[in-house]
Amino acid sequence: MKVTVLSHTPEPERTVAAAARLCYSNTEAWEIMENLTPEKASAFIKKLIDMGHMSPMEHASFTFAIDGVSRSLLSQITRHRIASYSVQSLRYNNPFDKELSSKGADRTLEMETKSYMEGLAFALKNSDITKEVYKSLAAKNNAEGHMPQDIKDLNMSSYMRGIFDGAGTLSENNKFAVAFPKEFDSVLKGAFFEGLQKDGKILIEDDLARKFIKYIYEDMDFANSSYDEEKFLESCLKSPSFAREVTVLMETCVDKKYYATVPESISRDPRTLLTYIKGLDACKKRYIDLIKSGIDQEDARYILPLGTQTKLVMTMNVRSLHNFFNLRCCERAQTEIRNLAYMMLEEVKKIAPSLFETAGAPCEKLGYCPEGKFGCGKYPPLKSN
C-alpha cells in the first residue's frame, strides 16, 4: 500500500481560518487572509475545533493517490460519500496480460517439476523411507533418479526439495535440524550443504538447517510447484525464523503473481496464507481461461476475488477527512482501511498540523470509548449516570 498527496488547497490552514473569520467580521475575506499569520491561523483553527464549528473546514481539500489496496477496501472507502473518486478499471486493465502472452512461466514450472521428480526418485532409490504416493508421483513423471550432473536444465533447489521430501527428516526435539541417510553426502555437498556424520546419518543443524530449508522453498510457486505441503508447514512450525522469512516470500508472491493484497490475520500463519494463495490461483486460472475463451474483460473480472488490487485517486475536504479518520482510525475498523487511514493522517499532518491535530480515533480525544460494549478495551466505555 502506498499513499501520496498529489495536491491540496494552497495554504489550507490560512484558507480555513479566513473563511471562518469572515463569519464574524465585516472585512472582506481577501483582507482577512492577508492579515492572518500562520500563528493566528493555527490559534483560530484550534478554537473552531473546540467549538465544533467544522463547516469552514470544507474550503480546504486534499487529493490522494492510493496504490496497492484491495477491492474490498474500495467498497468500504466509497461509502464516504462526500468525496471524489477515480478508480483503475478492470474493464480496461487486465492484471494478467503477461500470462496470456508468454509461455515462459509454464517452461520454468515444467523444469522445476522435472528436477523435483528426479530428486524424489533419487531419494527413493537410496533411502529406506518410502511413501507409495511418492513412488506413484515419480513413476507418473518418468523420473529415473539421476544424479544432478546428469540432468539437463537442472533446477537445483527443486531437485534438493525432492531429496528432502523423499529422504529428509526433521528433528523430533526442540533443536532445529534436518537429517539424511549417509548415502546423500555427495549430493548435499554438491548443493553446498555439508552436514555432520552422526549415528549413520548426516545432520544439518541450526543456521545451516534454516539456510537449507529456505534454499529449497524460496523460489517455489506455492500453488503449483511440487512439494510435500505438510513437510513444508512442519518446517515452519519447527523454525519460527523460517516461518517469518517464508511469510514475506508468500506475501510478495501474492502481490506480484496474483495482483492481490493479504489480510493481516491471514498473513500471520503460513498455513492460512497457503490456503489463501491456492484460492487466488484458482480464480486467476479461471479468469485467464475465460479471457482465452473470448469473454470480455468486463465480464471475466466477475471471478476475481475482493483481494484483487486497485489504484485510485481520491479528493476529500478537511471536514470529510475528520469524519473519515474518526471512523477508520478506530481499532474496530477493518485492518487494511485502518492502516490506510493512519498513513493518510500522517501525510496531511505534515502539511496542515493544526487542521488535523485532534483527528483520529475519537477515544484519543475523548478519553473514553464511544462504542460502548463493542470497544476494543483501550479506553473504558462512557458510563451513564
C-alpha positions in Angstrom: 0.0 0.0 0.0 1.3 3.5 -0.9 -0.3 6.9 -0.2 0.8 10.1 -1.9 -0.7 13.6 -1.5 -1.0 14.7 -5.2 -2.2 18.2 -4.4 -4.1 20.3 -1.8 -5.6 23.7 -1.3 -2.8 26.3 -1.1 -2.2 27.4 2.4 -5.1 25.3 3.7 -4.9 26.5 7.3 -5.0 30.2 6.4 -7.8 29.5 3.9 -9.9 27.8 6.6 -9.2 30.4 9.2 -10.0 33.3 6.8 -13.3 31.6 5.8 -14.2 31.2 9.5 -13.2 34.7 10.5 -15.5 36.1 7.7 -18.5 34.7 9.6 -17.8 37.2 12.5 -16.3 40.1 10.5 -17.4 42.9 8.1 -13.9 42.8 6.5 -13.6 41.1 3.1 -12.2 37.6 3.0 -9.1 38.5 1.0 -8.1 41.2 3.5 -8.6 38.8 6.4 -6.4 36.3 4.6 -3.6 38.9 4.1 -3.5 39.8 7.8 -3.5 36.2 9.0 -0.1 35.0 10.2 0.4 31.2 10.5 0.3 31.6 14.3 -3.0 33.4 14.2 -4.5 30.9 11.8 -3.4 28.0 14.0 -4.9 29.5 17.1 -8.2 30.3 15.4 -8.4 26.7 14.0 -7.9 25.3 17.5 -10.8 27.5 18.7 -13.0 26.3 15.8 -12.4 22.7 16.5 -13.0 23.1 20.2 -16.3 24.8 19.4 -17.3 22.1 16.9 -17.6 24.7 14.1 -16.4 22.4 11.3 -18.1 23.9 8.2 -15.2 26.2 7.3 -13.1 23.1 7.0 -14.9 22.3 3.8 -13.0 25.1 2.0 -9.7 23.1 2.0 -9.3 19.8 0.3 -6.6 17.2 -0.3 -6.1 14.9 -3.3 -4.5 11.5 -2.6 -3.0 8.8 -4.9 -3.7 5.5 -3.2 -2.0 2.4 -4.7 -2.0 -1.3 -3.9 -5.3 -1.6 -2.0 -7.9 -4.3 -2.3 -11.3 -4.1 -4.0 -12.6 -4.9 -0.6 -11.2 -1.6 0.7 -12.6 0.2 -2.3 -16.1 -0.9 -1.4 -15.6 0.5 2.1 -13.9 3.8 1.3 -16.5 4.8 -1.3 -19.2 4.7 1.4 -17.6 8.0 2.4 -19.9 9.9 0.0 -18.6 13.5 0.4 -15.5 12.8 -1.7 -14.5 12.4 -5.3 -13.0 9.1 -6.7 -11.3 8.0 -9.9 -10.5 4.2 -9.8 -8.4 2.0 -12.0 -10.8 -0.1 -14.1 -10.6 -3.8 -14.5 -12.7 -3.4 -17.6 -9.7 -1.9 -19.4 -6.8 -3.2 -17.3 -6.0 -6.9 -17.3 -3.6 -7.6 -14.4 -2.5 -10.9 -16.1 -1.7 -9.7 -19.6 1.8 -11.2 -19.4 0.5 -14.7 -18.6 -1.8 -14.5 -21.6 1.0 -13.8 -24.0 4.0 -15.6 -22.5 4.8 -19.3 -22.1 8.0 -18.6 -20.1 6.3 -19.4 -16.8 5.0 -22.8 -18.0 8.5 -23.7 -19.2 10.0 -22.7 -15.8 7.4 -24.7 -13.9 8.0 -27.7 -16.1 11.7 -27.6 -15.5 11.2 -27.2 -11.7 8.8 -30.2 -11.7 11.2 -32.4 -13.7 14.0 -31.5 -11.3 11.9 -32.2 -8.2 10.7 -35.6 -9.5 14.3 -36.6 -10.3 15.4 -35.6 -6.8 12.4 -37.5 -5.3 13.2 -40.6 -7.4 16.9 -40.5 -6.4 15.8 -40.3 -2.7 13.5 -43.3 -3.1 16.3 -45.4 -4.7 18.8 -44.5 -1.9 16.6 -44.5 1.2 14.5 -46.8 3.4 12.0 -44.0 3.8 9.2 -44.7 1.3 5.7 -43.5 0.6 3.5 -45.0 -2.0 2.4 -41.6 -3.1 6.0 -40.6 -3.8 6.6 -43.8 -5.8 3.4 -43.1 -7.8 4.5 -39.5 -8.5 8.0 -40.5 -9.7 6.6 -43.2 -11.9 3.9 -40.9 -13.4 6.6 -38.4 -14.3 9.0 -40.9 -15.7 11.6 -39.9 -13.2 14.6 -42.2 -13.1 16.5 -40.8 -10.1 19.5 -39.3 -11.9 22.4 -37.5 -10.2 22.3 -33.7 -10.6 25.1 -33.7 -13.1 23.2 -36.0 -15.4 20.1 -33.7 -15.6 19.7 -31.2 -18.4 18.3 -27.8 -17.4 18.5 -28.7 -13.7 16.8 -26.5 -11.1 18.9 -27.5 -8.1 16.7 -26.1 -5.4 13.7 -28.1 -6.7 15.9 -31.2 -7.0 17.0 -30.8 -3.4 13.4 -30.3 -2.4 12.7 -33.7 -3.9 15.6 -35.1 -2.0 14.2 -33.6 1.2 10.7 -34.8 0.7 11.8 -38.3 -0.2 14.6 -38.9 2.3 14.9 -36.0 4.7 13.5 -35.8 8.2 13.2 -33.0 10.7 14.4 -33.3 14.2 11.9 -34.6 16.8 13.4 -32.4 19.6 13.4 -28.7 20.0 16.7 -28.2 18.2 16.1 -27.4 14.5 17.9 -29.9 12.3 17.5 -31.8 9.1 18.7 -35.4 8.8 19.5 -37.6 5.7 20.9 -41.1 5.2 24.7 -41.1 4.9 24.3 -42.1 1.2 23.3 -38.5 0.4 26.6 -36.9 1.5 27.9 -36.2 -2.1 24.5 -34.8 -3.2 24.3 -32.4 -0.3 27.9 -31.3 -0.8 27.1 -30.6 -4.4 24.4 -28.1 -3.2 27.0 -26.6 -0.8 25.4 -28.2 2.3 27.9 -30.2 4.4 26.5 -31.9 7.5 27.8 -33.8 10.4 28.1 -37.6 10.3 26.2 -39.0 13.3 24.6 -42.3 14.0 24.8 -43.3 10.4 23.1 -40.1 9.3 24.1 -36.7 8.0 22.8 -33.9 10.2 22.4 -30.3 9.1 21.7 -28.2 12.2 20.8 -24.7 13.4 21.6 -21.8 11.0 22.7 -24.1 8.2 19.5 -26.1 8.5 17.5 -22.9 8.2 19.5 -21.9 5.1 18.9 -25.3 3.6 15.1 -25.1 4.2 15.0 -21.6 2.8 17.0 -22.6 -0.2 14.7 -25.4 -1.2 11.5 -23.3 -0.8 12.3 -19.7 -1.6 11.9 -19.8 -5.4 8.9 -22.1 -5.3 5.5 -21.5 -6.8 3.4 -22.1 -3.6 0.3 -23.0 -5.6 1.7 -25.1 -8.4 5.2 -26.4 -7.6 5.7 -30.0 -6.5 6.4 -30.3 -2.7 5.1 -32.0 0.4 2.8 -29.5 1.9 2.7 -31.0 5.4 6.5 -31.2 5.5 6.7 -27.5 4.4 4.3 -26.5 7.2 6.1 -28.7 9.7 9.4 -26.8 8.9 7.5 -23.5 9.5 6.3 -24.8 12.9 9.8 -26.0 14.0 11.6 -22.9 12.9 9.7 -19.6 13.7 12.5 -17.6 12.0 12.0 -19.6 8.8 8.2 -19.1 9.1 8.7 -15.3 9.3 11.0 -15.4 6.2 8.7 -17.6 4.2 5.7 -15.5 5.1 7.4 -12.5 3.5 8.1 -14.6 0.4 4.5 -15.7 0.2 3.2 -12.1 0.6 5.5 -11.0 -2.2 4.1 -13.9 -4.3 0.5 -12.7 -3.7 1.4 -9.1 -4.6 3.5 -9.9 -7.8 1.8 -13.0 -9.1 -1.8 -12.5 -8.2 -2.1 -8.7 -8.1 -3.7 -9.0 -4.7 -3.4 -8.0 -1.1 -3.2 -10.2 2.0 -5.4 -9.5 5.1 -3.2 -9.2 8.2 -5.0 -12.0 10.0 -4.3 -14.4 7.1 -0.6 -13.4 6.9 0.1 -14.5 10.5 0.1 -18.2 9.7 1.8 -19.9 6.7 -1.0 -22.5 6.7 -3.8 -19.9 6.2 -1.6 -17.9 3.8 -1.1 -21.1 1.7 -4.9 -21.6 1.6 -5.3 -18.0 0.5 -2.8 -18.4 -2.3 -4.5 -21.5 -3.6 -7.8 -19.7 -3.7 -6.2 -16.8 -5.6 -4.5 -19.2 -8.0 -7.8 -20.9 -8.8 -9.5 -17.6 -9.5 -6.6 -16.4 -11.7 -6.6 -19.6 -13.8 -10.3 -19.4 -14.4 -10.1 -15.7 -15.2 -7.4 -16.4 -17.8 -9.5 -19.4 -19.2 -12.5 -17.0 -19.7 -10.4 -14.4 -21.5 -8.9 -17.1 -23.8 -12.5 -18.3 -24.5 -13.3 -14.9 -25.8 -15.1 -13.4 -22.8 -14.7 -9.7 -22.4 -12.6 -8.5 -19.5 -15.6 -6.6 -18.1 -17.4 -9.9 -17.6 -14.4 -12.1 -16.9 -13.5 -9.9 -13.9 -16.5 -11.1 -12.0 -14.5 -14.2 -11.0 -11.6 -12.2 -9.5 -11.6 -12.0 -5.7 -12.2 -9.0 -3.5 -8.5 -9.2 -2.6 -7.5 -8.1 -6.1 -5.6 -4.8 -6.0 -6.6 -1.5 -7.4 -5.4 2.1 -7.5 -7.5 5.2 -7.0 -7.3 9.0 -6.8 -9.5 10.4 -4.0 -10.2 14.0 -3.1 -11.8 14.9 0.3 -12.3 18.2 2.1 -10.9 18.6 5.6 -14.3 18.2 7.3 -14.9 14.9 5.5 -11.3 13.8 6.3 -12.0 14.3 10.0 -15.1 12.1 9.7 -13.0 9.5 7.8 -10.3 9.5 10.4 -12.8 9.4 13.2 -14.4 6.2 11.9 -11.4 4.4 10.2 -8.6 5.0 12.8 -10.7 3.2 15.3 -9.5 -0.3 16.3 -12.8 -1.7 15.3 -12.3 -0.6 11.7 -11.0 -3.4 9.4 -7.2 -3.6 9.4 -6.4 -2.6 5.8 -8.5 0.6 5.8 -7.3 1.4 9.3 -3.7 1.2 8.1 -4.7 3.4 5.1 -6.3 6.0 7.4 -3.2 6.3 9.6 -1.0 6.7 6.5 -3.2 9.4 5.2 -3.3 11.1 8.5 0.5 11.1 8.8 0.7 12.8 5.4 -1.8 15.6 6.0 -0.3 16.4 9.4 2.9 17.2 7.6 1.1 19.8 5.5 -1.5 21.2 7.9 -0.8 20.1 11.5 -3.3 22.5 13.1 -6.1 21.3 11.0 -5.5 17.7 11.9 -4.1 18.0 15.5 -7.2 16.2 17.0 -8.0 14.0 14.0 -8.0 10.2 14.5 -9.9 7.7 16.7 -12.4 9.5 18.8 -11.3 7.8 22.0 -7.9 9.5 21.8 -9.6 12.9 22.2 -12.5 11.9 24.4 -10.6 9.7 26.9 -13.4 7.1 26.7 -14.8 4.7 24.1 -18.0 5.9 22.4 -18.5 2.3 21.1 -19.7 1.2 24.5 -19.6 -2.6 24.9 -18.2 -3.0 21.4 -15.0 -1.2 22.2 -11.5 -2.7 21.9 -10.7 -2.1 25.6 -8.0 0.5 25.1 -10.3 3.1 26.8 -13.2 2.5 29.2 -16.7 3.0 27.8 -18.6 6.1 28.9 -20.7 5.2 32.0 -24.2 6.5 32.1 -25.4 8.2 35.3 
